[in-house]
Amino acid sequence: MTEKQIRLEVVYALADKQALLEVVVEKGTTVQDAIRASGILKRFPDIDLNETKVGIWYRTCKLTDEPKDGDRIAIYRPLIADPKDARRRRAEKAKDEGRADKVTGGRVNPLRAEKDE
C-alpha cells in the first residue's frame, strides 16, 4: 500500500449471509467506486446502488462522498417492517395480555401483589 492509497472495509448482511470485504483504493475514491472495487456487487447481485442506502461507520452518506483510510462502508438492505409499527403492535399485545403498566413498566410490583391477595 502506498501513501496515495487507503484501506477500507465494505460490509453487507442478509439474514443468512454476511460479507465483510477489505479493499485498497486510491485516495479520493468515492464510496460508490470503493463498493464496486470490493467485488461485493458480484457476490450479491441483488444490490442496486440506485435504490440502496449506504453509510460510513453506520451514518448514512452519499455515493459521491470520499471515505478516509480505515473507514467501514455499510450497504443497507431495505427494512422488512416499519420499526414504529412493530413497536406499536408489541405495546398493544402487552396491553391486551395485562403486561403493560405505566407505573412499573410491566414488572410485578410486590406491594400491589400483596394487596390483591
CNS distance restraints for C-alpha pairs under 8 A (distance, minus, plus):
assign (resid   1 and name CA) (resid   5 and name CA) 6.09 0.50 0.50
assign (resid   1 and name CA) (resid   6 and name CA) 7.63 0.50 0.50
assign (resid   1 and name CA) (resid  24 and name CA) 7.48 0.50 0.50
assign (resid   4 and name CA) (resid  26 and name CA) 5.76 0.50 0.50
assign (resid   4 and name CA) (resid  27 and name CA) 5.55 0.50 0.50
assign (resid   5 and name CA) (resid  24 and name CA) 6.47 0.50 0.50
assign (resid   5 and name CA) (resid  25 and name CA) 5.40 0.50 0.50
assign (resid   5 and name CA) (resid  26 and name CA) 4.24 0.50 0.50
assign (resid   5 and name CA) (resid  27 and name CA) 5.19 0.50 0.50
assign (resid   6 and name CA) (resid  24 and name CA) 5.59 0.50 0.50
assign (resid   6 and name CA) (resid  25 and name CA) 5.54 0.50 0.50
assign (resid   6 and name CA) (resid  26 and name CA) 6.10 0.50 0.50
assign (resid   6 and name CA) (resid  27 and name CA) 5.89 0.50 0.50
assign (resid   6 and name CA) (resid  68 and name CA) 6.95 0.50 0.50
assign (resid   6 and name CA) (resid  69 and name CA) 4.62 0.50 0.50
assign (resid   6 and name CA) (resid  70 and name CA) 7.22 0.50 0.50
assign (resid   7 and name CA) (resid  22 and name CA) 7.07 0.50 0.50
assign (resid   7 and name CA) (resid  23 and name CA) 5.84 0.50 0.50
assign (resid   7 and name CA) (resid  24 and name CA) 4.48 0.50 0.50
assign (resid   7 and name CA) (resid  25 and name CA) 6.58 0.50 0.50
assign (resid   7 and name CA) (resid  69 and name CA) 5.31 0.50 0.50
assign (resid   7 and name CA) (resid  70 and name CA) 5.58 0.50 0.50
assign (resid   7 and name CA) (resid  71 and name CA) 7.67 0.50 0.50
assign (resid   8 and name CA) (resid  22 and name CA) 5.74 0.50 0.50
assign (resid   8 and name CA) (resid  23 and name CA) 5.36 0.50 0.50
assign (resid   8 and name CA) (resid  24 and name CA) 6.27 0.50 0.50
assign (resid   8 and name CA) (resid  25 and name CA) 7.76 0.50 0.50
assign (resid   8 and name CA) (resid  34 and name CA) 7.91 0.50 0.50
assign (resid   8 and name CA) (resid  67 and name CA) 7.97 0.50 0.50
assign (resid   8 and name CA) (resid  68 and name CA) 7.83 0.50 0.50
assign (resid   8 and name CA) (resid  69 and name CA) 6.22 0.50 0.50
assign (resid   8 and name CA) (resid  70 and name CA) 5.18 0.50 0.50
assign (resid   8 and name CA) (resid  71 and name CA) 5.29 0.50 0.50
assign (resid   8 and name CA) (resid  72 and name CA) 5.87 0.50 0.50
assign (resid   8 and name CA) (resid  73 and name CA) 7.40 0.50 0.50
assign (resid   9 and name CA) (resid  20 and name CA) 6.54 0.50 0.50
assign (resid   9 and name CA) (resid  21 and name CA) 5.49 0.50 0.50
assign (resid   9 and name CA) (resid  22 and name CA) 4.45 0.50 0.50
assign (resid   9 and name CA) (resid  23 and name CA) 6.16 0.50 0.50
assign (resid   9 and name CA) (resid  70 and name CA) 7.31 0.50 0.50
assign (resid   9 and name CA) (resid  71 and name CA) 6.48 0.50 0.50
assign (resid   9 and name CA) (resid  72 and name CA) 4.61 0.50 0.50
assign (resid   9 and name CA) (resid  73 and name CA) 6.03 0.50 0.50
assign (resid  10 and name CA) (resid  19 and name CA) 7.91 0.50 0.50
assign (resid  10 and name CA) (resid  20 and name CA) 5.72 0.50 0.50
assign (resid  10 and name CA) (resid  21 and name CA) 5.21 0.50 0.50
assign (resid  10 and name CA) (resid  22 and name CA) 6.39 0.50 0.50
assign (resid  10 and name CA) (resid  23 and name CA) 7.55 0.50 0.50
assign (resid  10 and name CA) (resid  34 and name CA) 7.92 0.50 0.50
assign (resid  10 and name CA) (resid  35 and name CA) 6.54 0.50 0.50
assign (resid  10 and name CA) (resid  38 and name CA) 6.91 0.50 0.50
assign (resid  10 and name CA) (resid  40 and name CA) 7.77 0.50 0.50
assign (resid  10 and name CA) (resid  72 and name CA) 5.83 0.50 0.50
assign (resid  10 and name CA) (resid  73 and name CA) 4.73 0.50 0.50
assign (resid  10 and name CA) (resid  74 and name CA) 5.90 0.50 0.50
assign (resid  10 and name CA) (resid  75 and name CA) 7.60 0.50 0.50
assign (resid  11 and name CA) (resid  18 and name CA) 7.59 0.50 0.50
assign (resid  11 and name CA) (resid  19 and name CA) 5.56 0.50 0.50
assign (resid  11 and name CA) (resid  20 and name CA) 4.45 0.50 0.50
assign (resid  11 and name CA) (resid  21 and name CA) 6.40 0.50 0.50
assign (resid  11 and name CA) (resid  72 and name CA) 7.26 0.50 0.50
assign (resid  11 and name CA) (resid  73 and name CA) 6.22 0.50 0.50
assign (resid  11 and name CA) (resid  74 and name CA) 4.87 0.50 0.50
assign (resid  11 and name CA) (resid  75 and name CA) 6.26 0.50 0.50
assign (resid  12 and name CA) (resid  18 and name CA) 5.85 0.50 0.50
assign (resid  12 and name CA) (resid  19 and name CA) 5.42 0.50 0.50
assign (resid  12 and name CA) (resid  20 and name CA) 6.78 0.50 0.50
assign (resid  12 and name CA) (resid  74 and name CA) 6.08 0.50 0.50
assign (resid  12 and name CA) (resid  75 and name CA) 5.25 0.50 0.50
assign (resid  12 and name CA) (resid  76 and name CA) 6.87 0.50 0.50
assign (resid  12 and name CA) (resid  77 and name CA) 7.95 0.50 0.50
assign (resid  13 and name CA) (resid  17 and name CA) 5.98 0.50 0.50
assign (resid  13 and name CA) (resid  18 and name CA) 4.14 0.50 0.50
assign (resid  13 and name CA) (resid  19 and name CA) 6.26 0.50 0.50
assign (resid  13 and name CA) (resid  76 and name CA) 7.94 0.50 0.50
assign (resid  13 and name CA) (resid  77 and name CA) 7.70 0.50 0.50
assign (resid  14 and name CA) (resid  18 and name CA) 5.89 0.50 0.50
assign (resid  14 and name CA) (resid  77 and name CA) 7.61 0.50 0.50
assign (resid  19 and name CA) (resid  40 and name CA) 7.83 0.50 0.50
assign (resid  21 and name CA) (resid  38 and name CA) 6.48 0.50 0.50
assign (resid  21 and name CA) (resid  40 and name CA) 7.54 0.50 0.50
assign (resid  22 and name CA) (resid  38 and name CA) 6.96 0.50 0.50
assign (resid  23 and name CA) (resid  34 and name CA) 7.36 0.50 0.50
assign (resid  23 and name CA) (resid  37 and name CA) 7.06 0.50 0.50
assign (resid  23 and name CA) (resid  38 and name CA) 5.46 0.50 0.50
assign (resid  25 and name CA) (resid  29 and name CA) 6.69 0.50 0.50
assign (resid  25 and name CA) (resid  34 and name CA) 6.79 0.50 0.50
assign (resid  25 and name CA) (resid  37 and name CA) 7.72 0.50 0.50
assign (resid  27 and name CA) (resid  68 and name CA) 7.81 0.50 0.50
assign (resid  28 and name CA) (resid  66 and name CA) 5.87 0.50 0.50
assign (resid  28 and name CA) (resid  67 and name CA) 7.78 0.50 0.50
assign (resid  29 and name CA) (resid  33 and name CA) 6.13 0.50 0.50
assign (resid  29 and name CA) (resid  34 and name CA) 6.52 0.50 0.50
assign (resid  29 and name CA) (resid  66 and name CA) 5.90 0.50 0.50
assign (resid  29 and name CA) (resid  67 and name CA) 7.38 0.50 0.50
assign (resid  30 and name CA) (resid  34 and name CA) 6.22 0.50 0.50
assign (resid  30 and name CA) (resid  63 and name CA) 6.53 0.50 0.50
assign (resid  30 and name CA) (resid  64 and name CA) 5.19 0.50 0.50
assign (resid  30 and name CA) (resid  65 and name CA) 5.46 0.50 0.50
assign (resid  30 and name CA) (resid  66 and name CA) 4.59 0.50 0.50
assign (resid  30 and name CA) (resid  67 and name CA) 6.77 0.50 0.50
assign (resid  31 and name CA) (resid  35 and name CA) 6.21 0.50 0.50
assign (resid  31 and name CA) (resid  62 and name CA) 7.47 0.50 0.50
assign (resid  31 and name CA) (resid  63 and name CA) 4.98 0.50 0.50
assign (resid  31 and name CA) (resid  64 and name CA) 6.03 0.50 0.50
assign (resid  31 and name CA) (resid  65 and name CA) 5.78 0.50 0.50
assign (resid  31 and name CA) (resid  66 and name CA) 5.93 0.50 0.50
assign (resid  31 and name CA) (resid  67 and name CA) 6.34 0.50 0.50
assign (resid  31 and name CA) (resid  73 and name CA) 7.35 0.50 0.50
assign (resid  32 and name CA) (resid  36 and name CA) 6.31 0.50 0.50
assign (resid  32 and name CA) (resid  49 and name CA) 7.93 0.50 0.50
assign (resid  32 and name CA) (resid  63 and name CA) 4.86 0.50 0.50
assign (resid  32 and name CA) (resid  64 and name CA) 6.59 0.50 0.50
assign (resid  33 and name CA) (resid  37 and name CA) 6.05 0.50 0.50
assign (resid  34 and name CA) (resid  38 and name CA) 6.15 0.50 0.50
assign (resid  35 and name CA) (resid  39 and name CA) 7.06 0.50 0.50
assign (resid  35 and name CA) (resid  40 and name CA) 6.73 0.50 0.50
assign (resid  35 and name CA) (resid  41 and name CA) 7.49 0.50 0.50
assign (resid  35 and name CA) (resid  73 and name CA) 7.87 0.50 0.50
assign (resid  36 and name CA) (resid  40 and name CA) 6.93 0.50 0.50
assign (resid  36 and name CA) (resid  41 and name CA) 6.51 0.50 0.50
assign (resid  39 and name CA) (resid  43 and name CA) 6.89 0.50 0.50
assign (resid  40 and name CA) (resid  44 and name CA) 6.12 0.50 0.50
assign (resid  41 and name CA) (resid  45 and name CA) 5.38 0.50 0.50
assign (resid  41 and name CA) (resid  46 and name CA) 7.90 0.50 0.50
assign (resid  41 and name CA) (resid  47 and name CA) 6.44 0.50 0.50
assign (resid  47 and name CA) (resid  52 and name CA) 6.93 0.50 0.50
assign (resid  48 and name CA) (resid  52 and name CA) 5.78 0.50 0.50
assign (resid  49 and name CA) (resid  53 and name CA) 7.33 0.50 0.50
assign (resid  52 and name CA) (resid  75 and name CA) 7.09 0.50 0.50
assign (resid  52 and name CA) (resid  76 and name CA) 6.37 0.50 0.50
assign (resid  52 and name CA) (resid  77 and name CA) 6.62 0.50 0.50
assign (resid  52 and name CA) (resid  78 and name CA) 7.32 0.50 0.50
assign (resid  53 and name CA) (resid  60 and name CA) 7.08 0.50 0.50
assign (resid  53 and name CA) (resid  61 and name CA) 7.88 0.50 0.50
assign (resid  53 and name CA) (resid  75 and name CA) 6.35 0.50 0.50
assign (resid  53 and name CA) (resid  76 and name CA) 5.47 0.50 0.50
assign (resid  53 and name CA) (resid  77 and name CA) 7.51 0.50 0.50
assign (resid  54 and name CA) (resid  60 and name CA) 5.73 0.50 0.50
assign (resid  54 and name CA) (resid  61 and name CA) 6.01 0.50 0.50
assign (resid  54 and name CA) (resid  62 and name CA) 7.03 0.50 0.50
assign (resid  54 and name CA) (resid  63 and name CA) 7.28 0.50 0.50
assign (resid  54 and name CA) (resid  73 and name CA) 7.02 0.50 0.50
assign (resid  54 and name CA) (resid  74 and name CA) 5.58 0.50 0.50
assign (resid  54 and name CA) (resid  75 and name CA) 4.58 0.50 0.50
assign (resid  54 and name CA) (resid  76 and name CA) 5.66 0.50 0.50
assign (resid  55 and name CA) (resid  59 and name CA) 4.86 0.50 0.50
assign (resid  55 and name CA) (resid  60 and name CA) 3.97 0.50 0.50
assign (resid  55 and name CA) (resid  61 and name CA) 4.78 0.50 0.50
assign (resid  55 and name CA) (resid  62 and name CA) 7.54 0.50 0.50
assign (resid  55 and name CA) (resid  73 and name CA) 5.66 0.50 0.50
assign (resid  55 and name CA) (resid  74 and name CA) 5.18 0.50 0.50
assign (resid  55 and name CA) (resid  75 and name CA) 6.67 0.50 0.50
assign (resid  55 and name CA) (resid  76 and name CA) 7.70 0.50 0.50
assign (resid  56 and name CA) (resid  60 and name CA) 6.53 0.50 0.50
assign (resid  56 and name CA) (resid  61 and name CA) 6.42 0.50 0.50
assign (resid  56 and name CA) (resid  67 and name CA) 7.35 0.50 0.50
assign (resid  56 and name CA) (resid  71 and name CA) 6.51 0.50 0.50
assign (resid  56 and name CA) (resid  72 and name CA) 5.61 0.50 0.50
assign (resid  56 and name CA) (resid  73 and name CA) 4.62 0.50 0.50
assign (resid  56 and name CA) (resid  74 and name CA) 6.22 0.50 0.50
assign (resid  57 and name CA) (resid  71 and name CA) 6.68 0.50 0.50
assign (resid  57 and name CA) (resid  72 and name CA) 5.37 0.50 0.50
assign (resid  57 and name CA) (resid  73 and name CA) 6.38 0.50 0.50
assign (resid  57 and name CA) (resid  74 and name CA) 7.07 0.50 0.50
assign (resid  58 and name CA) (resid  73 and name CA) 7.64 0.50 0.50
assign (resid  58 and name CA) (resid  74 and name CA) 6.41 0.50 0.50
assign (resid  61 and name CA) (resid  65 and name CA) 6.73 0.50 0.50
assign (resid  67 and name CA) (resid  71 and name CA) 6.19 0.50 0.50
assign (resid  81 and name CA) (resid  85 and name CA) 7.48 0.50 0.50
assign (resid  81 and name CA) (resid  86 and name CA) 6.86 0.50 0.50
assign (resid  82 and name CA) (resid  86 and name CA) 6.28 0.50 0.50
assign (resid  83 and name CA) (resid  87 and name CA) 6.16 0.50 0.50
assign (resid  84 and name CA) (resid  88 and name CA) 6.13 0.50 0.50
assign (resid  85 and name CA) (resid  89 and name CA) 6.18 0.50 0.50
assign (resid  86 and name CA) (resid  90 and name CA) 6.30 0.50 0.50
assign (resid  87 and name CA) (resid  91 and name CA) 6.15 0.50 0.50
assign (resid  88 and name CA) (resid  92 and name CA) 6.18 0.50 0.50
assign (resid  89 and name CA) (resid  93 and name CA) 6.14 0.50 0.50
assign (resid  90 and name CA) (resid  94 and name CA) 6.19 0.50 0.50
assign (resid  91 and name CA) (resid  95 and name CA) 6.17 0.50 0.50
assign (resid  91 and name CA) (resid 100 and name CA) 7.33 0.50 0.50
assign (resid  92 and name CA) (resid  96 and name CA) 6.16 0.50 0.50
assign (resid  93 and name CA) (resid  97 and name CA) 6.15 0.50 0.50
assign (resid  94 and name CA) (resid  98 and name CA) 6.07 0.50 0.50
assign (resid  94 and name CA) (resid  99 and name CA) 4.85 0.50 0.50
assign (resid  94 and name CA) (resid 100 and name CA) 5.27 0.50 0.50
assign (resid  95 and name CA) (resid  99 and name CA) 5.79 0.50 0.50
assign (resid  95 and name CA) (resid 100 and name CA) 4.72 0.50 0.50
assign (resid  95 and name CA) (resid 101 and name CA) 7.89 0.50 0.50
assign (resid  99 and name CA) (resid 106 and name CA) 4.83 0.50 0.50
assign (resid  99 and name CA) (resid 107 and name CA) 7.72 0.50 0.50
assign (resid 100 and name CA) (resid 105 and name CA) 6.22 0.50 0.50
assign (resid 100 and name CA) (resid 106 and name CA) 4.82 0.50 0.50
assign (resid 101 and name CA) (resid 105 and name CA) 5.03 0.50 0.50
assign (resid 101 and name CA) (resid 106 and name CA) 4.88 0.50 0.50
assign (resid 101 and name CA) (resid 107 and name CA) 7.71 0.50 0.50
assign (resid 102 and name CA) (resid 106 and name CA) 7.49 0.50 0.50
assign (resid 104 and name CA) (resid 108 and name CA) 7.11 0.50 0.50
assign (resid 104 and name CA) (resid 109 and name CA) 6.84 0.50 0.50
assign (resid 108 and name CA) (resid 112 and name CA) 7.97 0.50 0.50
assign (resid 108 and name CA) (resid 113 and name CA) 7.42 0.50 0.50
assign (resid 109 and name CA) (resid 113 and name CA) 6.24 0.50 0.50
assign (resid 110 and name CA) (resid 114 and name CA) 6.35 0.50 0.50
assign (resid 111 and name CA) (resid 115 and name CA) 6.57 0.50 0.50
assign (resid 112 and name CA) (resid 116 and name CA) 6.37 0.50 0.50
assign (resid 113 and name CA) (resid 117 and name CA) 6.61 0.50 0.50
